[in-house]
Amino acid sequence: MNAENLQRLERIEAHIAHLEHQVEQLNGVVVEQGRLVEHLKKQMQRQSAVLETMELERIKANNPRPPHH
């Protein structure tokens, strides 16, 4: 292998190593964002349940049962 090809190969290997490092970093970000999305989904579901309960209680309070019940 001549010197020029060896230099090209070394540059290519360096670029590949850099890209692999970036992919690992991006994967870490994606995994963390996935965890955050799941946490936010659960939090939103809890808040929706609380709001639904509050709304049902408000409806019950505004619509008392007729006297014959």
N, C-alpha and C positions, 0 to 999 in steps of 0.2 A: 504494500500500500504506500503510495507516495505521500509526501508531507501535506500537500493541499487536501487530499481526500481525508487524511487523518484529522486535520483541523476542522474540516466540515463535519466529520463524524462527531468530534468532540463538542462542537457548537450544537449539533442536533441533540446529543445526549443531554447537554446542559439545559436546552429548551424543554426537553421532555421532563427532566427532573423539576424544573420550575412549574410546568403545567400540572404535573402530578401533585405538587405541593398546593397549588391553587385549588385543584379539584378537592383535595382533602379539606381545605379551609371552607370552601363553599358547601361541602357536604355537612360539615359541622354546623354551619349557619342554617341550612335547610332542616336539619334534625331539631335544632333548638327552636326554630320557628314552628315546626310541627307540634312540639310540646306546648308552646305558647298558645297556638290555635286550639288545641284540645282543652287546655285550661280555660281559655276564654269561652269556649262552647259550653263547658260545664257550668261556669259562672253565669252565663246568659240563661241556661236552662233553669238554674235555681231562681234567678231573678224573675223569669217568666212565671214560674210556679207561684212565687210570692205574689206577683201582680194579679195573677188569675184568682188566687185565694182572696185577695183584698177586694177585687171586683165582685166576686160572688157574695162576699159579706156585705158590700155596699148595696147590691141588688136586694139581698134578703132584708136589710134594714129599711130600704125604701118601699118594700112590698110586704107589709105585714100580712099574716094569715087572716082570712075572714073570721068573724066571731063564731061561726057555726063549726069550726074545726077544732 
